[in-house]
Amino acid sequence: MSSNTPSSPAKNNPPAAAAGEEHKVSNFLRQIIENDLDKGTYSQRRWAGTPGDAAHHAAGQPDPAKIRTRFPPEPNGYLHIGHAKSICLNFGLARDYGGVCHMRFDDTNPEKEDTEYVNSILDAVQWLGFKWEANGQNHLFQASDYFDFMYRAAEYLIEAGHAYVDEQTSEQMRAARGDFGKPGVDSPFRSRTPAENLARFREMRDGAHEDGSMVLRAKIDMASPNINLRDPAIYRIRRATHHNTGDKWCIYPMYTFAHPIEDALEQITHSICTLEFEDQRPFYDWLMDRLCEGGLLAHPAPHQYEFARLNLTYVITSKRKLAQLVYDHKVSGWDDPRMPTIVGLRRRGYTPESIQLFAERIGVTKSDSWIDYSTLEGCLREDLENKAHRGMAVLDPVKLVLTNWAEAFGADDYTEDCTQPALPHHAVPEGQTPPPDRVFKIGKEVWIEREDFEEVPPKGYKRLFPGNVVRLKGGYVIECTGCAKDASGQVTEVHAKVIPGTKSGTPGADSVKAKAAITWVSVASGVSAEVRLYDRLFSDPNPDAGGKDFIEALNPNSLKVVTAFVEPSLAAAKPDQKFQFERFGYFVADRVDHVAGSKPVFNRVTGLKDSWGK
């Protein structure tokens, strides 16, 4: 393990189940695992405590893990919501079937990988609620630790007549490969003897040849109907400093060669990947068969299974396109709350439980389908409904002046405490003590939403208009008397009279009936806050489908920043604390910019209901 790579296991334990889900719905992967467990397919495996070849594991003990899965990202970018599905799937299956999930970095491409991404990936997996420590062992691995074995396996294939060094140009190899209607043509270098190929391969290893001048290819079948079996490349020359191995190597294995070997060395039982790797499975199996025949790898070999990747509307998950959004400054960074990256979702205010619930709810299938973004938002609302403390905020403020305040209470500067529950009664589990009530001031002047006053009300309007009676939520009933305007006709103040003896929670609260209650924040005790009203980044549900320019689909209203007023309990929030702003939806104190008390900054997570529904 590189000294630059964090090696400590995650400390937090995975939750027993996704939020709100006690029964796990079966799927084809669960059926495969249950069938393997019933048959004892992997019951005779041994585990030596660390990854290794057949001899290494033969000296070990019976494997304490009933199954082994792995989450194997390439550390070349930030993880996104699609990766979150894979994380929940692989770690969740291992958890549910008495197994272990390995955290592994597929770091075979040195030019695109960096420890920044390694650290962000580890953080994302831990934040989602999973760990890679089990049975007293830390299962954090990286493919580059296996480069020595991969080289040894390549030499074995050469010596056994299963691989050769090809010196054609990439253009020549591409032309000779054929297509779906035409078989490939053998390379003129395919008939070299194993000794000749081995000498040439060692020259590649020793840096005697230029980058791209030759590759090592598996010798399979240039006429195979599966083009991936037409002598695929398994090693290439690439002079690049690797973040883990430095400059030790100038040749690197191809992903399709490395990945099966990684699985086998780690004694993975069920290698789960997305459907785009389905046509690579025959090579996976071919390589496992050859290396097991040679005694390099242990039986039984891992098996690959494919599931449909996540296709989420209003989202793109291409790393290249996400990087373009960042580098072209269409968003503020990888953790912009509009991004589908896990760091972006986290900053937006999504919870690990909501994402786990989403992954469980959408299920696992073998066929591609589209999931509407509202499903993800719905899982978040379901998770936050009984967790997020309530609070009042005014996002488009206009001042309401209670003109008879001094007459009613003796002084213009008189204030009273009002209280409201932090959580509604239904949100507090039976037998648990509810959190303390919120306490906030009411005085002569309060902030209200501009839309809560109409000088000439439309039909059915129940809020403030001259002569109408409403309740200030948690406070008094008031009667609107009119407003003040500036020279342009803009309302600058709303005027009303307070009705004494009608304060919420007092014996006279119901003495005057009000048809509506409105939210408000005291001018005396309210705190100014920056509120970022985030919405979906794209206005097109399929922004990059069919060759579209996804930049043209950017939603111009995906971010609006307003100066709001919030009650004191909100201003005192800790970064990353979630709330329900009454009537507006769910908000989170920004985990980067929010400073409790002195610089409140809130992000809108989602509304109280789907505003994009048709």
C-alpha positions as CSV (number, residue, x, y, z in Angstrom):
1,M,0.0,0.0,0.0
2,S,1.3,3.4,-1.0
3,S,2.3,5.7,1.8
4,N,0.1,8.3,0.1
5,T,-2.9,6.1,0.3
6,P,-5.0,6.1,3.5
7,S,-4.9,2.6,4.9
8,S,-7.0,2.9,8.0
9,P,-10.4,1.1,7.9
10,A,-13.6,3.0,8.1
11,K,-14.7,3.2,11.8
12,N,-18.4,3.6,11.4
13,N,-20.6,0.6,11.2
14,P,-23.0,0.0,8.3
15,P,-26.7,0.4,9.2
16,A,-28.6,-2.8,9.5
17,A,-30.9,-1.8,6.6
18,A,-31.7,1.2,4.4
19,A,-34.0,3.7,6.1
20,G,-37.6,2.6,6.1
21,E,-36.7,-0.8,4.6
22,E,-36.9,-3.9,6.9
23,H,-37.5,-6.5,4.2
24,K,-35.0,-6.9,1.4
25,V,-36.7,-7.5,-2.0
26,S,-35.2,-10.4,-3.8
27,N,-33.5,-9.9,-7.1
28,F,-31.5,-12.1,-9.5
29,L,-28.2,-11.4,-7.7
30,R,-29.7,-12.5,-4.4
31,Q,-31.0,-15.6,-6.0
32,I,-27.6,-16.5,-7.5
33,I,-25.9,-16.0,-4.1
34,E,-28.5,-18.0,-2.2
35,N,-28.2,-20.8,-4.8
36,D,-24.4,-20.8,-4.4
37,L,-24.7,-20.9,-0.6
38,D,-27.2,-23.8,-0.8
39,K,-24.9,-25.8,-3.1
40,G,-21.7,-24.9,-1.2
41,T,-20.1,-23.6,-4.4
42,Y,-17.5,-21.6,-2.4
43,S,-17.6,-23.4,0.9
44,Q,-14.2,-25.1,0.5
45,R,-12.3,-21.8,-0.2
46,R,-9.4,-20.9,1.9
47,W,-8.2,-17.4,2.9
48,A,-4.7,-16.6,4.0
49,G,-5.6,-13.2,5.4
50,T,-4.3,-11.2,2.4
51,P,-4.6,-11.5,-1.3
52,G,-2.4,-14.0,-3.1
53,D,-2.0,-16.8,-5.5
54,A,-3.1,-20.4,-5.2
55,A,-0.2,-21.5,-3.0
56,H,-0.7,-18.5,-0.7
57,H,-4.3,-19.3,0.0
58,A,-3.7,-23.1,0.2
59,A,-1.7,-22.4,3.3
60,G,-4.5,-20.3,4.9
61,Q,-7.6,-21.2,6.9
62,P,-11.2,-21.9,5.7
63,D,-12.6,-18.5,4.6
64,P,-14.7,-17.0,7.4
65,A,-16.6,-15.0,4.8
66,K,-19.4,-16.8,3.1
67,I,-19.1,-14.6,0.1
68,R,-16.7,-11.9,-1.1
69,T,-17.7,-9.0,-3.2
70,R,-15.7,-5.9,-4.1
71,F,-16.2,-2.2,-5.0
72,P,-13.4,-1.5,-7.4
73,P,-13.4,2.2,-8.7
74,E,-10.7,3.7,-10.7
75,P,-9.3,6.7,-8.8
76,N,-9.6,9.1,-11.7
77,G,-12.5,11.2,-10.6
78,Y,-15.2,11.8,-8.0
79,L,-17.9,9.2,-7.4
80,H,-21.4,9.9,-8.5
81,I,-24.9,8.6,-7.8
82,G,-24.4,5.6,-10.1
83,H,-21.4,4.6,-8.0
84,A,-23.5,5.0,-4.9
85,K,-25.9,2.3,-6.3
86,S,-22.9,0.0,-6.8
87,I,-21.5,0.7,-3.3
88,C,-24.8,-0.1,-1.7
89,L,-25.2,-3.2,-3.8
90,N,-21.8,-4.7,-3.2
91,F,-21.4,-3.8,0.5
92,G,-25.1,-4.5,1.1
93,L,-25.0,-8.1,-0.3
94,A,-21.8,-8.9,1.6
95,R,-23.5,-7.6,4.8
96,D,-26.7,-9.5,4.2
97,Y,-25.1,-12.9,3.5
98,G,-22.3,-13.0,6.1
99,G,-19.7,-11.9,3.7
100,V,-17.0,-9.3,3.2
101,C,-16.9,-6.5,0.6
102,H,-13.4,-5.4,-0.4
103,M,-12.6,-1.8,-1.1
104,R,-10.2,-1.9,-4.0
105,F,-8.7,0.7,-6.3
106,D,-8.4,-0.3,-9.9
107,D,-5.3,1.9,-10.4
108,T,-3.8,0.5,-13.6
109,N,-4.0,3.7,-15.6
110,P,-1.3,6.0,-14.1
111,E,-1.9,9.0,-16.3
112,K,-5.4,9.7,-15.0
113,E,-5.2,8.7,-11.4
114,D,-4.4,10.7,-8.3
115,T,-4.4,10.4,-4.5
116,E,-7.0,13.2,-4.4
117,Y,-9.5,10.9,-5.9
118,V,-8.4,8.0,-3.7
119,N,-9.1,10.1,-0.6
120,S,-12.4,11.3,-1.9
121,I,-13.6,7.8,-2.8
122,L,-12.7,6.4,0.7
123,D,-14.5,9.3,2.3
124,A,-17.6,8.8,0.1
125,V,-17.9,5.0,1.0
126,Q,-17.5,5.7,4.7
127,W,-20.0,8.6,4.5
128,L,-22.6,6.2,2.9
129,G,-22.3,4.0,6.0
130,F,-20.0,1.2,4.9
131,K,-16.7,-0.2,6.1
132,W,-14.1,-2.6,4.7
133,E,-12.9,-4.0,8.0
134,A,-14.2,-7.5,8.9
135,N,-13.1,-10.5,10.9
136,G,-10.3,-8.4,12.4
137,Q,-8.8,-7.7,8.9
138,N,-8.6,-4.6,6.8
139,H,-9.8,-5.3,3.2
140,L,-8.5,-2.1,1.5
141,F,-6.5,-3.1,-1.6
142,Q,-5.2,-1.6,-4.8
143,A,-4.5,-3.3,-8.1
144,S,-1.1,-1.8,-8.4
145,D,0.0,-4.0,-5.4
146,Y,-0.6,-6.9,-7.7
147,F,1.6,-5.7,-10.7
148,D,4.3,-8.3,-9.8
149,F,1.8,-11.1,-10.0
150,M,0.2,-9.8,-13.2
151,Y,3.6,-9.7,-14.8
152,R,4.3,-13.3,-13.7
153,A,0.9,-14.3,-15.1
154,A,1.7,-12.6,-18.4
155,E,5.0,-14.5,-18.7
156,Y,3.1,-17.8,-17.9
157,L,0.7,-17.1,-20.7
158,I,3.6,-16.5,-23.1
159,E,5.4,-19.6,-22.1
160,A,2.2,-21.7,-22.4
161,G,1.6,-20.3,-25.9
162,H,-1.4,-18.2,-24.9
163,A,0.1,-14.8,-25.5
164,Y,2.4,-13.0,-28.0
165,V,4.0,-9.6,-28.6
166,D,2.6,-7.8,-31.5
167,E,4.5,-5.0,-33.2
168,Q,1.8,-3.8,-35.6
169,T,0.7,-0.2,-35.3
170,S,-2.6,0.5,-33.6
171,E,-4.1,1.3,-37.0
172,Q,-3.0,-2.0,-38.4
173,M,-4.3,-4.0,-35.5
174,R,-7.6,-2.1,-35.7
175,A,-7.9,-2.9,-39.4
176,A,-7.0,-6.6,-38.9
177,R,-9.5,-7.0,-36.1
178,G,-12.4,-7.2,-38.5
179,D,-16.0,-6.4,-37.5
180,F,-19.2,-8.1,-36.7
181,G,-19.6,-9.3,-40.2
182,K,-16.0,-10.1,-41.0
183,P,-13.5,-12.2,-39.1
184,G,-10.1,-10.8,-38.0
185,V,-6.8,-11.5,-39.7
186,D,-3.9,-13.1,-37.8
187,S,-1.0,-10.7,-36.9
188,P,2.2,-11.5,-38.8
189,F,3.8,-11.7,-35.3
190,R,1.3,-14.3,-34.0
191,S,3.4,-17.3,-35.0
192,R,6.5,-16.3,-32.9
193,T,7.8,-19.0,-30.6
194,P,7.2,-18.6,-26.8
195,A,10.9,-18.0,-26.4
196,E,10.9,-15.1,-28.9
197,N,7.8,-13.6,-27.3
198,L,9.2,-13.9,-23.8
199,A,12.5,-12.1,-24.8
200,R,10.5,-9.3,-26.5
201,F,8.2,-8.9,-23.5
202,R,11.1,-8.6,-21.2
203,E,12.5,-5.9,-23.5
204,M,9.2,-4.1,-23.1
205,R,9.5,-4.4,-19.3
206,D,13.1,-3.1,-19.4
207,G,12.3,0.0,-21.4
208,A,14.0,-1.0,-24.6
209,H,11.1,0.1,-26.8
210,E,9.1,3.3,-27.3
211,D,5.6,3.9,-26.0
212,G,3.0,2.4,-28.3
213,S,5.5,0.5,-30.4
214,M,4.2,-3.0,-29.3
215,V,1.7,-4.7,-27.1
216,L,1.3,-8.1,-25.5
217,R,-1.8,-9.8,-26.8
218,A,-3.7,-12.9,-25.6
219,K,-3.8,-15.6,-28.3
220,I,-7.4,-16.7,-28.5
221,D,-9.3,-16.7,-31.8
222,M,-9.2,-13.9,-34.5
223,A,-12.4,-15.4,-36.0
224,S,-14.4,-15.4,-32.8
225,P,-17.9,-13.8,-33.2
226,N,-17.1,-12.0,-29.9
227,I,-14.7,-9.3,-31.0
228,N,-13.4,-9.1,-27.5
229,L,-11.9,-12.5,-27.9
230,R,-9.9,-11.6,-31.1
231,D,-6.6,-11.5,-29.4
232,P,-7.2,-8.6,-27.0
233,A,-4.2,-6.5,-25.8
234,I,-3.2,-7.3,-22.2
235,Y,-0.1,-5.2,-21.7
236,R,1.1,-1.9,-23.2
237,I,4.2,0.3,-22.9
238,R,3.4,3.5,-21.0
239,R,6.1,5.6,-19.4
240,A,4.1,7.4,-16.7
241,T,4.7,7.8,-13.0
242,H,2.2,5.9,-11.0
243,H,0.9,7.4,-7.8
244,N,1.6,4.1,-5.9
245,T,4.5,2.4,-7.7
246,G,6.3,5.5,-8.9
247,D,8.6,4.7,-11.9
248,K,9.1,1.0,-11.2
249,W,7.1,0.0,-14.3
250,C,7.0,1.3,-17.8
251,I,4.5,-1.4,-18.9
252,Y,1.0,-1.6,-17.4
253,P,-1.7,-4.2,-17.7
254,M,-4.9,-3.5,-19.5
255,Y,-8.0,-3.2,-17.3
256,T,-9.6,-6.3,-18.9
257,F,-6.5,-8.4,-18.0
258,A,-6.0,-6.9,-14.5
259,H,-9.5,-7.0,-13.2
260,P,-10.1,-10.8,-13.3
261,I,-6.7,-11.3,-11.7
262,E,-7.5,-8.9,-8.9
263,D,-10.7,-10.7,-8.2
264,A,-9.0,-14.1,-8.1
265,L,-6.1,-13.0,-5.8
266,E,-8.7,-11.5,-3.4
267,Q,-10.8,-14.7,-3.5
268,I,-13.9,-12.8,-4.7
269,T,-16.8,-15.0,-5.2
270,H,-19.3,-12.8,-7.0
271,S,-17.8,-10.1,-9.2
272,I,-20.6,-7.7,-9.9
273,C,-20.3,-5.1,-12.6
274,T,-22.6,-3.1,-15.0
275,L,-23.9,-4.4,-18.3
276,E,-21.3,-2.7,-20.5
277,F,-18.9,-5.4,-19.2
278,E,-21.1,-8.3,-20.3
279,D,-19.3,-8.9,-23.5
280,Q,-16.0,-9.0,-21.6
281,R,-17.1,-11.9,-19.5
282,P,-15.9,-14.6,-22.0
283,F,-12.4,-13.2,-21.7
284,Y,-12.7,-13.0,-17.9
285,D,-13.6,-16.7,-17.9
286,W,-10.9,-17.6,-20.5
287,L,-8.2,-15.9,-18.4
288,M,-9.4,-17.6,-15.2
289,D,-9.3,-21.0,-16.9
290,R,-5.8,-20.5,-18.2
291,L,-4.3,-19.3,-14.9
292,C,-6.1,-22.0,-12.9
293,E,-4.8,-24.6,-15.3
294,G,-1.3,-23.4,-14.7
295,G,-1.8,-23.5,-10.9
296,L,-1.3,-19.8,-10.5
297,L,-4.8,-19.2,-9.2
298,A,-7.0,-21.1,-6.8
299,H,-10.2,-23.0,-7.7
300,P,-13.1,-22.2,-7.7
301,A,-12.4,-19.0,-9.8
302,P,-14.6,-15.9,-9.3
303,H,-17.6,-15.4,-11.6
304,Q,-18.7,-12.1,-13.1
305,Y,-22.3,-11.0,-13.1
306,E,-23.8,-7.9,-14.7
307,F,-26.6,-5.6,-13.7
308,A,-28.1,-2.6,-15.4
309,R,-26.4,0.7,-14.5
310,L,-28.4,3.6,-13.0
311,N,-30.0,5.9,-15.6
312,L,-31.4,8.8,-13.7
313,T,-33.4,11.6,-15.4
314,Y,-32.1,15.2,-15.4
315,V,-28.6,13.8,-14.6
316,I,-25.4,13.0,-16.5
317,T,-22.9,10.6,-15.0
318,S,-20.1,10.7,-17.6
319,K,-16.9,11.6,-15.8
320,R,-15.7,13.5,-18.9
321,K,-18.8,15.6,-19.0
322,L,-18.9,16.2,-15.3
323,A,-15.3,17.4,-15.5
324,Q,-16.3,19.7,-18.4
325,L,-18.9,21.3,-16.1
326,V,-16.3,21.9,-13.5
327,Y,-13.4,23.1,-15.7
328,D,-15.7,25.3,-17.8
329,H,-17.0,26.8,-14.5
330,K,-20.6,25.9,-15.2
331,V,-20.7,24.8,-11.6
332,S,-18.6,25.8,-8.6
333,G,-16.7,22.5,-8.3
334,W,-17.1,18.8,-7.9
335,D,-19.1,19.4,-4.7
336,D,-21.4,21.9,-6.2
337,P,-24.8,21.0,-4.7
338,R,-26.3,20.6,-8.2
339,M,-23.8,17.9,-9.2
340,P,-24.7,14.2,-9.0
341,T,-21.4,13.5,-7.4
342,I,-21.5,12.0,-3.9
343,V,-19.7,15.1,-2.5
344,G,-22.3,17.3,-4.3
345,L,-25.2,15.3,-3.0
346,R,-23.8,15.4,0.5
347,R,-23.3,19.2,0.3
348,R,-26.8,19.6,-1.1
349,G,-28.1,17.9,2.0
350,Y,-28.8,14.3,1.0
351,T,-28.4,11.8,3.8
352,P,-26.7,8.4,3.6
353,E,-29.9,6.8,4.6
354,S,-31.9,8.4,1.8
355,I,-29.4,7.2,-0.8
356,Q,-29.4,3.7,0.6
357,L,-33.2,3.7,0.6
358,F,-33.1,4.9,-3.1
359,A,-30.7,2.1,-4.0
360,E,-32.9,-0.5,-2.3
361,R,-36.1,0.9,-3.8
362,I,-35.0,1.0,-7.5
363,G,-33.8,-2.6,-7.3
364,V,-31.4,-4.5,-9.4
365,T,-32.3,-5.7,-12.9
366,K,-30.6,-7.0,-16.1
367,S,-32.2,-4.6,-18.4
368,D,-31.7,-0.8,-18.8
369,S,-34.5,1.5,-17.6
370,W,-34.8,5.1,-16.6
371,I,-35.5,6.2,-13.0
372,D,-37.2,9.6,-12.5
373,Y,-35.2,12.0,-10.4
374,S,-38.3,12.5,-8.2
375,T,-37.8,9.0,-6.8
376,L,-34.4,10.1,-5.3
377,E,-36.0,13.3,-3.9
378,G,-38.9,11.2,-2.5
379,C,-36.5,9.0,-0.6
380,L,-34.9,12.1,0.9
381,R,-38.2,13.5,2.0
382,E,-39.1,10.2,3.5
383,D,-35.9,10.1,5.5
384,L,-36.0,13.8,6.6
385,E,-39.7,13.9,7.5
386,N,-39.2,12.6,11.0
387,K,-35.6,13.9,11.5
388,A,-35.4,17.5,10.3
389,H,-36.3,20.1,12.9
390,R,-38.8,22.7,11.8
391,G,-38.1,26.4,11.7
392,M,-39.5,29.5,10.1
393,A,-37.7,31.5,7.4
394,V,-38.8,34.4,5.2
395,L,-37.2,34.2,1.8
396,D,-38.8,37.2,0.1
397,P,-39.3,39.5,3.0
398,V,-41.5,42.6,3.4
399,K,-42.0,44.2,6.8
400,L,-45.3,43.8,8.7
401,V,-45.9,46.5,11.3
402,L,-48.4,45.9,14.1
403,T,-49.6,49.5,14.5
404,N,-51.4,49.0,17.8
405,W,-48.6,47.1,19.5
406,A,-47.8,49.8,22.1
407,E,-51.5,50.3,22.8
408,A,-52.0,46.6,23.3
409,F,-48.8,45.8,25.3
410,G,-47.7,49.2,26.8
411,A,-44.5,49.9,24.7
412,D,-43.3,49.7,21.1
413,D,-40.2,47.8,22.2
414,Y,-42.1,45.1,24.1
415,T,-41.4,41.5,23.0
416,E,-42.8,38.2,24.0
417,D,-41.5,34.6,23.7
418,C,-43.3,32.3,21.4
419,T,-42.7,28.5,21.3
420,Q,-43.3,25.9,18.6
421,P,-42.2,22.2,18.6
422,A,-38.9,21.3,16.9
423,L,-40.6,18.2,15.5
424,P,-44.3,17.6,15.1
425,H,-45.8,15.1,17.5
426,H,-46.2,12.4,14.9
427,A,-42.5,12.5,14.1
428,V,-41.5,11.6,17.7
429,P,-41.4,7.8,18.2
430,E,-43.7,6.6,21.0
431,G,-41.8,6.5,24.3
432,Q,-39.1,8.9,23.2
433,T,-38.7,12.4,24.7
434,P,-39.3,15.1,22.1
435,P,-36.6,17.6,21.5
436,P,-36.9,21.0,23.3
437,D,-39.3,23.5,21.8
438,R,-38.0,26.3,19.6
439,V,-38.2,29.7,21.3
440,F,-38.4,33.0,19.3
441,K,-39.6,36.5,19.9
442,I,-42.6,38.4,18.6
443,G,-42.7,42.2,18.6
444,K,-44.1,45.2,16.8
445,E,-42.4,44.4,13.6
446,V,-42.0,41.1,11.8
447,W,-40.9,39.9,8.4
448,I,-43.4,38.1,6.3
449,E,-43.4,36.7,2.8
450,R,-44.2,39.3,0.1
451,E,-46.7,36.8,-1.5
452,D,-48.6,36.7,1.8
453,F,-50.1,40.2,1.2
454,E,-52.4,41.2,-1.7
455,E,-54.0,44.7,-1.7
456,V,-56.6,43.3,-4.1
457,P,-56.8,39.6,-3.4
458,P,-57.6,37.1,-6.1
459,K,-60.6,34.7,-5.6
460,G,-59.9,32.2,-2.9
461,Y,-57.0,34.1,-1.3
462,K,-57.0,33.6,2.5
463,R,-53.9,35.5,3.6
464,L,-53.3,39.1,4.3
465,F,-55.5,41.7,2.6
466,P,-57.3,44.8,4.1
467,G,-59.9,43.6,6.5
468,N,-58.9,40.0,6.7
469,V,-57.8,38.1,9.8
470,V,-54.9,35.6,9.9
471,R,-52.7,34.1,12.5
472,L,-49.0,34.6,12.8
473,K,-48.0,31.0,13.3
474,G,-47.2,30.3,16.9
475,G,-48.1,33.9,17.7
476,Y,-51.1,36.2,17.7
477,V,-54.1,36.6,15.4
478,I,-53.9,39.9,13.5
479,E,-56.2,42.0,11.3
480,C,-54.8,43.6,8.2
481,T,-55.4,47.3,7.8
482,G,-53.5,48.2,4.6
483,C,-50.0,48.9,3.4
484,A,-47.4,51.6,2.5
485,K,-45.9,51.9,-1.0
486,D,-43.0,53.7,-2.6
487,A,-43.2,56.0,-5.6
488,S,-43.2,53.1,-8.0
489,G,-46.1,51.4,-6.3
490,Q,-44.0,48.7,-4.6
491,V,-45.3,47.7,-1.2
492,T,-42.8,48.6,1.4
493,E,-44.7,47.8,4.5
494,V,-47.9,45.9,5.4
495,H,-50.0,47.2,8.3
496,A,-52.1,45.3,10.7
497,K,-53.5,45.3,14.2
498,V,-52.7,42.6,16.8
499,I,-55.7,41.1,18.6
500,P,-54.6,40.7,22.3
501,G,-55.5,37.4,24.1
502,T,-55.2,35.3,20.9
503,K,-51.7,34.0,21.3
504,S,-51.1,30.4,20.3
505,G,-51.1,28.0,23.3
506,T,-53.1,30.3,25.6
507,P,-56.7,29.9,26.7
508,G,-57.9,32.6,24.4
509,A,-56.2,31.4,21.3
510,D,-59.4,30.2,19.6
511,S,-61.5,33.2,20.6
512,V,-61.0,34.7,17.1
513,K,-61.1,32.4,14.1
514,A,-58.5,32.9,11.4
515,K,-58.8,31.1,8.0
516,A,-55.0,31.0,7.5
517,A,-51.8,31.0,9.4
518,I,-48.7,32.5,7.9
519,T,-45.0,32.1,8.7
520,W,-43.0,35.0,9.9
521,V,-39.7,36.0,11.6
522,S,-39.3,38.8,14.2
523,V,-37.4,41.9,13.1
524,A,-36.0,42.1,16.6
525,S,-34.6,38.6,16.9
526,G,-34.5,37.3,13.3
527,V,-31.1,36.7,11.6
528,S,-30.2,37.6,8.1
529,A,-29.1,34.5,6.1
530,E,-27.9,33.6,2.7
531,V,-30.2,31.0,1.2
532,R,-29.2,29.2,-2.0
533,L,-32.3,28.0,-3.8
534,Y,-30.9,25.0,-5.8
535,D,-32.9,23.2,-8.4
536,R,-32.1,20.5,-11.0
537,L,-29.0,21.3,-13.1
538,F,-30.7,20.4,-16.4
539,S,-34.1,21.2,-17.7
540,D,-34.1,18.3,-20.1
541,P,-34.8,14.9,-18.5
542,N,-32.3,13.3,-20.9
543,P,-29.7,16.0,-21.4
544,D,-27.1,14.0,-23.3
545,A,-29.2,11.4,-25.1
546,G,-29.0,11.0,-28.8
547,G,-25.9,13.1,-29.3
548,K,-27.4,16.2,-27.7
549,D,-25.1,19.1,-26.5
550,F,-25.7,18.7,-22.8
551,I,-24.5,22.3,-22.2
552,E,-27.5,23.6,-24.0
553,A,-29.8,21.7,-21.6
554,L,-28.4,23.5,-18.5
555,N,-31.3,24.9,-16.4
556,P,-30.8,28.7,-16.1
557,N,-32.8,28.7,-12.9
558,S,-30.8,25.9,-11.2
559,L,-29.5,28.4,-8.6
560,K,-31.0,31.6,-7.1
561,V,-29.4,33.2,-4.1
562,V,-31.6,35.3,-1.8
563,T,-31.1,37.2,1.4
564,A,-33.6,35.8,3.9
565,F,-34.5,36.2,7.6
566,V,-34.5,33.1,9.8
567,E,-35.5,32.4,13.3
568,P,-32.7,32.1,15.9
569,S,-32.8,28.3,16.1
570,L,-31.9,28.1,12.4
571,A,-29.1,30.7,12.7
572,A,-27.5,28.6,15.5
573,A,-27.3,25.5,13.3
574,K,-24.2,23.5,12.9
575,P,-22.8,22.9,9.4
576,D,-24.6,20.1,7.6
577,Q,-27.6,20.2,10.0
578,K,-30.9,19.7,8.1
579,F,-34.1,21.5,8.7
580,Q,-37.6,21.8,7.3
581,F,-38.3,25.5,6.5
582,E,-42.0,25.5,7.1
583,R,-44.0,25.7,3.9
584,F,-40.8,25.8,1.7
585,G,-39.2,22.4,2.0
586,Y,-35.9,20.9,3.3
587,F,-32.8,23.0,3.8
588,V,-29.3,22.3,5.1
589,A,-26.7,24.5,6.7
590,D,-23.9,24.5,4.1
591,R,-21.1,22.3,5.2
592,V,-18.4,24.6,3.7
593,D,-19.6,28.2,4.0
594,H,-22.1,28.2,6.9
595,V,-20.8,29.7,10.2
596,A,-23.3,29.3,13.1
597,G,-24.5,32.6,14.4
598,S,-22.3,34.9,12.4
599,K,-22.7,33.8,8.8
600,P,-25.7,31.5,8.2
601,V,-25.8,29.9,4.8
602,F,-28.5,27.4,3.8
603,N,-29.0,25.2,0.7
604,R,-32.4,24.1,-0.5
605,V,-32.3,20.3,-0.6
606,T,-35.7,19.7,-2.0
607,G,-39.2,21.0,-1.8
608,L,-42.1,19.5,0.3
609,K,-43.4,17.9,-2.9
610,D,-42.3,17.3,-6.5
611,S,-42.5,20.6,-8.4
612,W,-41.4,18.9,-11.7
613,G,-44.3,16.4,-11.9
614,K,-46.5,16.6,-14.9
